């Protein structure tokens, strides 16, 4: 068990998750009396949050862990293998989207799939104001001028 747990979030009065100083996500099913390692992240994790019954934890380099219906899914950041990146990630008030090719359009969808923002661009970089976005997980989709679509995860977190 880690020496220190931080940023705990609970789905109900029994089930919750916390980030440990060991870089892992720890879970409880008895209100925090006992904790187990739910996911060994191997990376620094920054934030854990539940939205509409789904739990999210976000870490360095855009690593995202999702808990839904008893299943933990891990999404690794792929920006080092592609032409597009979203920085910073997680973000608080704005995010910069950069591409090695010219951007035609950008859309941002919430965790429920609903479109929350869209816009056009004629450059390779665009900064988006996130101040009106709720904290949570988003999917950023960028279409270049040749019609190729790339997507990245973005976590919007509150200012501490």
Residue pairs with C-beta under 8 A, 6 or more apart in sequence:
1 20
1 26
1 35
2 20
2 21
2 22
2 24
2 26
3 21
4 20
4 21
5 18
5 19
5 20
5 21
5 26
5 35
6 18
6 19
6 20
6 21
7 18
7 19
7 46
7 47
7 48
8 16
8 17
8 18
8 19
8 32
8 48
9 16
9 17
9 18
9 48
9 49
9 50
9 55
10 16
10 50
11 50
11 53
11 55
13 31
14 28
14 29
14 30
14 31
15 27
15 28
15 29
16 27
16 28
16 31
16 32
17 25
17 26
17 27
17 28
17 38
17 48
17 55
17 57
17 67
18 25
18 26
18 28
18 35
18 48
19 25
19 26
19 45
19 46
19 47
19 48
19 57
20 26
20 37
23 41
23 42
23 43
23 44
23 45
23 59
24 37
24 38
24 39
24 40
24 41
24 45
25 37
25 38
25 39
25 41
25 45
25 48
25 57
25 65
26 35
26 36
26 37
26 38
27 35
27 36
27 37
27 38
28 34
28 35
28 36
38 67
38 72
39 57
39 65
39 72
39 74
41 57
41 59
41 63
41 65
43 59
43 60
43 61
43 63
44 59
44 60
45 57
45 58
45 59
45 60
45 63
45 65
46 58
46 59
46 60
46 90
46 157
47 56
47 57
47 58
47 90
47 155
47 157
48 55
48 56
48 57
49 55
49 56
49 57
49 135
49 136
49 157
50 56
51 111
51 136
51 137
52 111
52 112
53 68
54 66
54 67
54 68
54 111
55 66
55 67
55 68
56 64
56 65
56 66
56 67
56 111
56 136
56 137
56 155
57 64
57 65
58 64
58 65
58 89
58 90
58 137
58 155
58 157
59 65
61 77
61 79
61 89
62 77
62 79
62 86
62 89
62 152
62 153
62 155
63 74
63 75
63 76
63 77
64 74
64 75
64 137
64 153
64 155
65 72
65 73
65 74
65 75
66 72
66 73
66 74
66 75
66 137
67 73
75 153
77 89
77 152
77 153
78 152
79 85
79 86
79 152
82 150
83 99
83 100
83 101
83 150
84 97
84 98
84 99
84 100
84 142
84 150
84 152
85 97
85 98
85 152
86 95
86 96
86 97
86 140
86 152
86 153
86 154
87 95
87 96
87 98
88 95
88 96
89 95
89 152
89 153
89 154
89 155
90 154
90 155
90 156
90 157
91 130
91 154
91 155
91 156
91 157
92 130
92 156
92 157
92 158
92 159
93 129
93 130
93 131
93 159
94 127
94 128
94 129
94 130
94 131
95 127
95 128
95 130
95 140
95 154
96 125
96 126
96 127
96 128
97 103
97 106
97 125
97 126
97 127
97 128
97 140
97 142
98 124
98 125
99 124
99 125
99 142
99 144
99 150
100 124
101 124
101 144
101 145
101 146
101 148
102 122
102 123
102 124
102 144
102 145
103 121
103 122
103 123
103 124
103 125
103 126
103 142
103 143
103 144
103 145
104 120
104 121
104 143
104 144
104 145
104 147
105 118
105 119
105 120
105 121
105 142
105 143
106 117
106 118
106 119
106 120
106 121
106 126
106 128
106 140
106 141
106 142
106 143
107 115
107 117
107 118
107 140
107 141
108 115
108 116
108 117
108 118
108 128
108 138
108 139
108 140
108 141
108 154
109 115
109 116
109 138
109 139
109 141
110 116
110 134
110 136
110 137
110 138
111 136
111 137
111 138
116 133
116 138
117 128
117 133
119 126
119 128
130 156
133 156
134 156
135 156
135 157
135 158
136 155
136 156
137 153
137 154
137 155
138 153
138 154
138 155
138 156
139 151
139 152
139 153
139 154
140 151
140 152
140 153
140 154
141 149
141 150
141 151
142 149
142 150
142 151
142 152
143 149
144 150
